[in-house]
Amino acid sequence: LSIRQPHAEAIMRGTKDYEIRSRRTKKTGTIYIYASLGRDSISDEAESMEEYGIDDIACESLPRGVVIGTVELGDCSESGFGDYYWKLSNPVLWDYPIPPQGKPQPTWFYPFR
């Protein structure tokens, strides 16, 4: 699952336990978390860092363009506003991020084919 920083970091810390997406998914089980290269505005990133309570690292120092770990993807439920909540649990942060071999896509891709 491709996610921008600092949201990917918050998922790996267990602070963010859901992802809101415009589509439902039937996939469940262990998935990779890819910290994408895409960036939000500096002010949006700063606001997210504060919201997640991430104050021990600068946002600029967070890994990008690499797979940083895995999570369990559980239930997918509709928000009532046309979006879907994807439940994330049991994050496992890898000691060393790994660059993907495949080209990352906005949502699903297979990084090690």
Phi and psi in radians as a Rosetta constraint file:
Dihedral C 1 N 2 CA 2 C 2 CIRCULARHARMONIC -1.567 0.35
Dihedral N 2 CA 2 C 2 N 3 CIRCULARHARMONIC 2.158 0.35
Dihedral C 2 N 3 CA 3 C 3 CIRCULARHARMONIC -2.419 0.35
Dihedral N 3 CA 3 C 3 N 4 CIRCULARHARMONIC 2.399 0.35
Dihedral C 3 N 4 CA 4 C 4 CIRCULARHARMONIC -1.292 0.35
Dihedral N 4 CA 4 C 4 N 5 CIRCULARHARMONIC 2.699 0.35
Dihedral C 4 N 5 CA 5 C 5 CIRCULARHARMONIC -1.394 0.35
Dihedral N 5 CA 5 C 5 N 6 CIRCULARHARMONIC 2.605 0.35
Dihedral C 5 N 6 CA 6 C 6 CIRCULARHARMONIC -1.537 0.35
Dihedral N 6 CA 6 C 6 N 7 CIRCULARHARMONIC 0.151 0.35
Dihedral C 6 N 7 CA 7 C 7 CIRCULARHARMONIC -1.119 0.35
Dihedral N 7 CA 7 C 7 N 8 CIRCULARHARMONIC -0.682 0.35
Dihedral C 7 N 8 CA 8 C 8 CIRCULARHARMONIC -1.093 0.35
Dihedral N 8 CA 8 C 8 N 9 CIRCULARHARMONIC -0.728 0.35
Dihedral C 8 N 9 CA 9 C 9 CIRCULARHARMONIC -1.090 0.35
Dihedral N 9 CA 9 C 9 N 10 CIRCULARHARMONIC -0.733 0.35
Dihedral C 9 N 10 CA 10 C 10 CIRCULARHARMONIC -1.119 0.35
Dihedral N 10 CA 10 C 10 N 11 CIRCULARHARMONIC -0.657 0.35
Dihedral C 10 N 11 CA 11 C 11 CIRCULARHARMONIC -1.101 0.35
Dihedral N 11 CA 11 C 11 N 12 CIRCULARHARMONIC -0.792 0.35
Dihedral C 11 N 12 CA 12 C 12 CIRCULARHARMONIC -1.194 0.35
Dihedral N 12 CA 12 C 12 N 13 CIRCULARHARMONIC -0.445 0.35
Dihedral C 12 N 13 CA 13 C 13 CIRCULARHARMONIC -1.479 0.35
Dihedral N 13 CA 13 C 13 N 14 CIRCULARHARMONIC -0.157 0.35
Dihedral C 13 N 14 CA 14 C 14 CIRCULARHARMONIC 1.459 0.35
Dihedral N 14 CA 14 C 14 N 15 CIRCULARHARMONIC 0.114 0.35
Dihedral C 14 N 15 CA 15 C 15 CIRCULARHARMONIC -1.350 0.35
Dihedral N 15 CA 15 C 15 N 16 CIRCULARHARMONIC -0.602 0.35
Dihedral C 15 N 16 CA 16 C 16 CIRCULARHARMONIC -1.926 0.35
Dihedral N 16 CA 16 C 16 N 17 CIRCULARHARMONIC 1.965 0.35
Dihedral C 16 N 17 CA 17 C 17 CIRCULARHARMONIC -1.971 0.35
Dihedral N 17 CA 17 C 17 N 18 CIRCULARHARMONIC 0.295 0.35
Dihedral C 17 N 18 CA 18 C 18 CIRCULARHARMONIC -2.622 0.35
Dihedral N 18 CA 18 C 18 N 19 CIRCULARHARMONIC 2.751 0.35
Dihedral C 18 N 19 CA 19 C 19 CIRCULARHARMONIC -2.246 0.35
Dihedral N 19 CA 19 C 19 N 20 CIRCULARHARMONIC 2.288 0.35
Dihedral C 19 N 20 CA 20 C 20 CIRCULARHARMONIC -1.662 0.35
Dihedral N 20 CA 20 C 20 N 21 CIRCULARHARMONIC 2.163 0.35
Dihedral C 20 N 21 CA 21 C 21 CIRCULARHARMONIC -2.289 0.35
Dihedral N 21 CA 21 C 21 N 22 CIRCULARHARMONIC 2.799 0.35
Dihedral C 21 N 22 CA 22 C 22 CIRCULARHARMONIC -1.434 0.35
Dihedral N 22 CA 22 C 22 N 23 CIRCULARHARMONIC -0.158 0.35
Dihedral C 22 N 23 CA 23 C 23 CIRCULARHARMONIC -2.179 0.35
Dihedral N 23 CA 23 C 23 N 24 CIRCULARHARMONIC 2.596 0.35
Dihedral C 23 N 24 CA 24 C 24 CIRCULARHARMONIC -1.296 0.35
Dihedral N 24 CA 24 C 24 N 25 CIRCULARHARMONIC 2.690 0.35
Dihedral C 24 N 25 CA 25 C 25 CIRCULARHARMONIC -2.264 0.35
Dihedral N 25 CA 25 C 25 N 26 CIRCULARHARMONIC 2.541 0.35
Dihedral C 25 N 26 CA 26 C 26 CIRCULARHARMONIC -1.787 0.35
Dihedral N 26 CA 26 C 26 N 27 CIRCULARHARMONIC -0.085 0.35
Dihedral C 26 N 27 CA 27 C 27 CIRCULARHARMONIC -1.238 0.35
Dihedral N 27 CA 27 C 27 N 28 CIRCULARHARMONIC 2.503 0.35
Dihedral C 27 N 28 CA 28 C 28 CIRCULARHARMONIC -2.491 0.35
Dihedral N 28 CA 28 C 28 N 29 CIRCULARHARMONIC 2.904 0.35
Dihedral C 28 N 29 CA 29 C 29 CIRCULARHARMONIC 1.835 0.35
Dihedral N 29 CA 29 C 29 N 30 CIRCULARHARMONIC -2.899 0.35
Dihedral C 29 N 30 CA 30 C 30 CIRCULARHARMONIC -1.297 0.35
Dihedral N 30 CA 30 C 30 N 31 CIRCULARHARMONIC 2.272 0.35
Dihedral C 30 N 31 CA 31 C 31 CIRCULARHARMONIC -2.307 0.35
Dihedral N 31 CA 31 C 31 N 32 CIRCULARHARMONIC 2.726 0.35
Dihedral C 31 N 32 CA 32 C 32 CIRCULARHARMONIC -1.413 0.35
Dihedral N 32 CA 32 C 32 N 33 CIRCULARHARMONIC 2.598 0.35
Dihedral C 32 N 33 CA 33 C 33 CIRCULARHARMONIC -1.924 0.35
Dihedral N 33 CA 33 C 33 N 34 CIRCULARHARMONIC 2.064 0.35
Dihedral C 33 N 34 CA 34 C 34 CIRCULARHARMONIC -1.800 0.35
Dihedral N 34 CA 34 C 34 N 35 CIRCULARHARMONIC 2.090 0.35
Dihedral C 34 N 35 CA 35 C 35 CIRCULARHARMONIC -1.420 0.35
Dihedral N 35 CA 35 C 35 N 36 CIRCULARHARMONIC 1.817 0.35
Dihedral C 35 N 36 CA 36 C 36 CIRCULARHARMONIC -1.214 0.35
Dihedral N 36 CA 36 C 36 N 37 CIRCULARHARMONIC 2.882 0.35
Dihedral C 36 N 37 CA 37 C 37 CIRCULARHARMONIC -1.381 0.35
Dihedral N 37 CA 37 C 37 N 38 CIRCULARHARMONIC -0.372 0.35
Dihedral C 37 N 38 CA 38 C 38 CIRCULARHARMONIC -1.063 0.35
Dihedral N 38 CA 38 C 38 N 39 CIRCULARHARMONIC 2.583 0.35
Dihedral C 38 N 39 CA 39 C 39 CIRCULARHARMONIC -2.184 0.35
Dihedral N 39 CA 39 C 39 N 40 CIRCULARHARMONIC 2.572 0.35
Dihedral C 39 N 40 CA 40 C 40 CIRCULARHARMONIC -1.569 0.35
Dihedral N 40 CA 40 C 40 N 41 CIRCULARHARMONIC 3.079 0.35
Dihedral C 40 N 41 CA 41 C 41 CIRCULARHARMONIC -1.133 0.35
Dihedral N 41 CA 41 C 41 N 42 CIRCULARHARMONIC 2.741 0.35
Dihedral C 41 N 42 CA 42 C 42 CIRCULARHARMONIC -1.010 0.35
Dihedral N 42 CA 42 C 42 N 43 CIRCULARHARMONIC -0.707 0.35
Dihedral C 42 N 43 CA 43 C 43 CIRCULARHARMONIC -1.203 0.35
Dihedral N 43 CA 43 C 43 N 44 CIRCULARHARMONIC -0.680 0.35
Dihedral C 43 N 44 CA 44 C 44 CIRCULARHARMONIC -1.146 0.35
Dihedral N 44 CA 44 C 44 N 45 CIRCULARHARMONIC -0.717 0.35
Dihedral C 44 N 45 CA 45 C 45 CIRCULARHARMONIC -1.122 0.35
Dihedral N 45 CA 45 C 45 N 46 CIRCULARHARMONIC -0.738 0.35
Dihedral C 45 N 46 CA 46 C 46 CIRCULARHARMONIC -1.100 0.35
Dihedral N 46 CA 46 C 46 N 47 CIRCULARHARMONIC -0.730 0.35
Dihedral C 46 N 47 CA 47 C 47 CIRCULARHARMONIC -1.101 0.35
Dihedral N 47 CA 47 C 47 N 48 CIRCULARHARMONIC -0.742 0.35
Dihedral C 47 N 48 CA 48 C 48 CIRCULARHARMONIC -1.146 0.35
Dihedral N 48 CA 48 C 48 N 49 CIRCULARHARMONIC -0.743 0.35
Dihedral C 48 N 49 CA 49 C 49 CIRCULARHARMONIC -1.010 0.35
Dihedral N 49 CA 49 C 49 N 50 CIRCULARHARMONIC -0.761 0.35
Dihedral C 49 N 50 CA 50 C 50 CIRCULARHARMONIC -1.160 0.35
Dihedral N 50 CA 50 C 50 N 51 CIRCULARHARMONIC -0.773 0.35
Dihedral C 50 N 51 CA 51 C 51 CIRCULARHARMONIC -1.042 0.35
Dihedral N 51 CA 51 C 51 N 52 CIRCULARHARMONIC -0.711 0.35
Dihedral C 51 N 52 CA 52 C 52 CIRCULARHARMONIC -1.438 0.35
Dihedral N 52 CA 52 C 52 N 53 CIRCULARHARMONIC -0.165 0.35
Dihedral C 52 N 53 CA 53 C 53 CIRCULARHARMONIC 1.291 0.35
Dihedral N 53 CA 53 C 53 N 54 CIRCULARHARMONIC 0.463 0.35
Dihedral C 53 N 54 CA 54 C 54 CIRCULARHARMONIC -1.571 0.35
Dihedral N 54 CA 54 C 54 N 55 CIRCULARHARMONIC 1.807 0.35
Dihedral C 54 N 55 CA 55 C 55 CIRCULARHARMONIC -2.273 0.35
Dihedral N 55 CA 55 C 55 N 56 CIRCULARHARMONIC 0.149 0.35
Dihedral C 55 N 56 CA 56 C 56 CIRCULARHARMONIC -1.761 0.35
Dihedral N 56 CA 56 C 56 N 57 CIRCULARHARMONIC 0.062 0.35
Dihedral C 56 N 57 CA 57 C 57 CIRCULARHARMONIC -2.647 0.35
Dihedral N 57 CA 57 C 57 N 58 CIRCULARHARMONIC 2.553 0.35
Dihedral C 57 N 58 CA 58 C 58 CIRCULARHARMONIC -1.363 0.35
Dihedral N 58 CA 58 C 58 N 59 CIRCULARHARMONIC 2.526 0.35
Dihedral C 58 N 59 CA 59 C 59 CIRCULARHARMONIC -1.011 0.35
Dihedral N 59 CA 59 C 59 N 60 CIRCULARHARMONIC -0.621 0.35
Dihedral C 59 N 60 CA 60 C 60 CIRCULARHARMONIC -1.134 0.35
Dihedral N 60 CA 60 C 60 N 61 CIRCULARHARMONIC -0.364 0.35
Dihedral C 60 N 61 CA 61 C 61 CIRCULARHARMONIC -1.599 0.35
Dihedral N 61 CA 61 C 61 N 62 CIRCULARHARMONIC -0.104 0.35
Dihedral C 61 N 62 CA 62 C 62 CIRCULARHARMONIC -1.216 0.35
Dihedral N 62 CA 62 C 62 N 63 CIRCULARHARMONIC 2.511 0.35
Dihedral C 62 N 63 CA 63 C 63 CIRCULARHARMONIC -1.145 0.35
Dihedral N 63 CA 63 C 63 N 64 CIRCULARHARMONIC 2.484 0.35
Dihedral C 63 N 64 CA 64 C 64 CIRCULARHARMONIC -2.431 0.35
Dihedral N 64 CA 64 C 64 N 65 CIRCULARHARMONIC 2.547 0.35
Dihedral C 64 N 65 CA 65 C 65 CIRCULARHARMONIC 1.365 0.35
Dihedral N 65 CA 65 C 65 N 66 CIRCULARHARMONIC 0.355 0.35
Dihedral C 65 N 66 CA 66 C 66 CIRCULARHARMONIC -2.451 0.35
Dihedral N 66 CA 66 C 66 N 67 CIRCULARHARMONIC 2.763 0.35
Dihedral C 66 N 67 CA 67 C 67 CIRCULARHARMONIC -1.466 0.35
Dihedral N 67 CA 67 C 67 N 68 CIRCULARHARMONIC 2.196 0.35
Dihedral C 67 N 68 CA 68 C 68 CIRCULARHARMONIC -1.863 0.35
Dihedral N 68 CA 68 C 68 N 69 CIRCULARHARMONIC -0.177 0.35
Dihedral C 68 N 69 CA 69 C 69 CIRCULARHARMONIC 2.888 0.35
Dihedral N 69 CA 69 C 69 N 70 CIRCULARHARMONIC -2.824 0.35
Dihedral C 69 N 70 CA 70 C 70 CIRCULARHARMONIC -2.311 0.35
Dihedral N 70 CA 70 C 70 N 71 CIRCULARHARMONIC 2.776 0.35
Dihedral C 70 N 71 CA 71 C 71 CIRCULARHARMONIC -2.471 0.35
Dihedral N 71 CA 71 C 71 N 72 CIRCULARHARMONIC 2.876 0.35
Dihedral C 71 N 72 CA 72 C 72 CIRCULARHARMONIC -1.644 0.35
Dihedral N 72 CA 72 C 72 N 73 CIRCULARHARMONIC 2.184 0.35
Dihedral C 72 N 73 CA 73 C 73 CIRCULARHARMONIC -1.648 0.35
Dihedral N 73 CA 73 C 73 N 74 CIRCULARHARMONIC 2.086 0.35
Dihedral C 73 N 74 CA 74 C 74 CIRCULARHARMONIC -1.847 0.35
Dihedral N 74 CA 74 C 74 N 75 CIRCULARHARMONIC -2.353 0.35
Dihedral C 74 N 75 CA 75 C 75 CIRCULARHARMONIC -1.107 0.35
Dihedral N 75 CA 75 C 75 N 76 CIRCULARHARMONIC 2.686 0.35
Dihedral C 75 N 76 CA 76 C 76 CIRCULARHARMONIC -2.132 0.35
Dihedral N 76 CA 76 C 76 N 77 CIRCULARHARMONIC 2.129 0.35
Dihedral C 76 N 77 CA 77 C 77 CIRCULARHARMONIC -2.227 0.35
Dihedral N 77 CA 77 C 77 N 78 CIRCULARHARMONIC 2.614 0.35
Dihedral C 77 N 78 CA 78 C 78 CIRCULARHARMONIC -1.380 0.35
Dihedral N 78 CA 78 C 78 N 79 CIRCULARHARMONIC 2.449 0.35
Dihedral C 78 N 79 CA 79 C 79 CIRCULARHARMONIC -1.417 0.35
Dihedral N 79 CA 79 C 79 N 80 CIRCULARHARMONIC -0.334 0.35
Dihedral C 79 N 80 CA 80 C 80 CIRCULARHARMONIC 1.681 0.35
Dihedral N 80 CA 80 C 80 N 81 CIRCULARHARMONIC -0.148 0.35
Dihedral C 80 N 81 CA 81 C 81 CIRCULARHARMONIC -2.051 0.35
Dihedral N 81 CA 81 C 81 N 82 CIRCULARHARMONIC 0.305 0.35
Dihedral C 81 N 82 CA 82 C 82 CIRCULARHARMONIC 1.561 0.35
Dihedral N 82 CA 82 C 82 N 83 CIRCULARHARMONIC -0.029 0.35
Dihedral C 82 N 83 CA 83 C 83 CIRCULARHARMONIC -1.818 0.35
Dihedral N 83 CA 83 C 83 N 84 CIRCULARHARMONIC 2.948 0.35
Dihedral C 83 N 84 CA 84 C 84 CIRCULARHARMONIC -2.238 0.35
Dihedral N 84 CA 84 C 84 N 85 CIRCULARHARMONIC 2.423 0.35
Dihedral C 84 N 85 CA 85 C 85 CIRCULARHARMONIC -1.647 0.35
Dihedral N 85 CA 85 C 85 N 86 CIRCULARHARMONIC 2.096 0.35
Dihedral C 85 N 86 CA 86 C 86 CIRCULARHARMONIC -1.742 0.35
Dihedral N 86 CA 86 C 86 N 87 CIRCULARHARMONIC 2.045 0.35
Dihedral C 86 N 87 CA 87 C 87 CIRCULARHARMONIC -1.357 0.35
Dihedral N 87 CA 87 C 87 N 88 CIRCULARHARMONIC 2.212 0.35
Dihedral C 87 N 88 CA 88 C 88 CIRCULARHARMONIC -2.059 0.35
Dihedral N 88 CA 88 C 88 N 89 CIRCULARHARMONIC 2.394 0.35
Dihedral C 88 N 89 CA 89 C 89 CIRCULARHARMONIC -2.614 0.35
Dihedral N 89 CA 89 C 89 N 90 CIRCULARHARMONIC 2.972 0.35
Dihedral C 89 N 90 CA 90 C 90 CIRCULARHARMONIC 0.890 0.35
Dihedral N 90 CA 90 C 90 N 91 CIRCULARHARMONIC 0.985 0.35
Dihedral C 90 N 91 CA 91 C 91 CIRCULARHARMONIC -1.182 0.35
Dihedral N 91 CA 91 C 91 N 92 CIRCULARHARMONIC 2.450 0.35
Dihedral C 91 N 92 CA 92 C 92 CIRCULARHARMONIC -2.201 0.35
Dihedral N 92 CA 92 C 92 N 93 CIRCULARHARMONIC 1.831 0.35
Dihedral C 92 N 93 CA 93 C 93 CIRCULARHARMONIC -1.422 0.35
Dihedral N 93 CA 93 C 93 N 94 CIRCULARHARMONIC 2.204 0.35
Dihedral C 93 N 94 CA 94 C 94 CIRCULARHARMONIC -1.326 0.35
Dihedral N 94 CA 94 C 94 N 95 CIRCULARHARMONIC 2.607 0.35
Dihedral C 94 N 95 CA 95 C 95 CIRCULARHARMONIC -1.130 0.35
Dihedral N 95 CA 95 C 95 N 96 CIRCULARHARMONIC -0.615 0.35
Dihedral C 95 N 96 CA 96 C 96 CIRCULARHARMONIC -2.284 0.35
Dihedral N 96 CA 96 C 96 N 97 CIRCULARHARMONIC 2.042 0.35
Dihedral C 96 N 97 CA 97 C 97 CIRCULARHARMONIC -1.071 0.35
Dihedral N 97 CA 97 C 97 N 98 CIRCULARHARMONIC 2.610 0.35
Dihedral C 97 N 98 CA 98 C 98 CIRCULARHARMONIC -2.125 0.35
Dihedral N 98 CA 98 C 98 N 99 CIRCULARHARMONIC 2.205 0.35
Dihedral C 98 N 99 CA 99 C 99 CIRCULARHARMONIC -1.171 0.35
Dihedral N 99 CA 99 C 99 N 100 CIRCULARHARMONIC 2.431 0.35
Dihedral C 99 N 100 CA 100 C 100 CIRCULARHARMONIC -1.271 0.35
Dihedral N 100 CA 100 C 100 N 101 CIRCULARHARMONIC 2.675 0.35
Dihedral C 100 N 101 CA 101 C 101 CIRCULARHARMONIC -1.513 0.35
Dihedral N 101 CA 101 C 101 N 102 CIRCULARHARMONIC -0.587 0.35
Dihedral C 101 N 102 CA 102 C 102 CIRCULARHARMONIC -1.519 0.35
Dihedral N 102 CA 102 C 102 N 103 CIRCULARHARMONIC 2.869 0.35
Dihedral C 102 N 103 CA 103 C 103 CIRCULARHARMONIC -1.394 0.35
Dihedral N 103 CA 103 C 103 N 104 CIRCULARHARMONIC 2.122 0.35
Dihedral C 103 N 104 CA 104 C 104 CIRCULARHARMONIC -1.097 0.35
Dihedral N 104 CA 104 C 104 N 105 CIRCULARHARMONIC 2.494 0.35
Dihedral C 104 N 105 CA 105 C 105 CIRCULARHARMONIC -2.009 0.35
Dihedral N 105 CA 105 C 105 N 106 CIRCULARHARMONIC 2.952 0.35
Dihedral C 105 N 106 CA 106 C 106 CIRCULARHARMONIC -1.047 0.35
Dihedral N 106 CA 106 C 106 N 107 CIRCULARHARMONIC -0.551 0.35
Dihedral C 106 N 107 CA 107 C 107 CIRCULARHARMONIC -2.142 0.35
Dihedral N 107 CA 107 C 107 N 108 CIRCULARHARMONIC -1.424 0.35
Dihedral C 107 N 108 CA 108 C 108 CIRCULARHARMONIC -1.761 0.35
Dihedral N 108 CA 108 C 108 N 109 CIRCULARHARMONIC 2.436 0.35
Dihedral C 108 N 109 CA 109 C 109 CIRCULARHARMONIC -2.794 0.35
Dihedral N 109 CA 109 C 109 N 110 CIRCULARHARMONIC 2.855 0.35
Dihedral C 109 N 110 CA 110 C 110 CIRCULARHARMONIC -1.896 0.35
Dihedral N 110 CA 110 C 110 N 111 CIRCULARHARMONIC 1.773 0.35
Dihedral C 110 N 111 CA 111 C 111 CIRCULARHARMONIC -1.294 0.35
Dihedral N 111 CA 111 C 111 N 112 CIRCULARHARMONIC -0.284 0.35
Dihedral C 111 N 112 CA 112 C 112 CIRCULARHARMONIC -2.178 0.35
Dihedral N 112 CA 112 C 112 N 113 CIRCULARHARMONIC 0.652 0.35
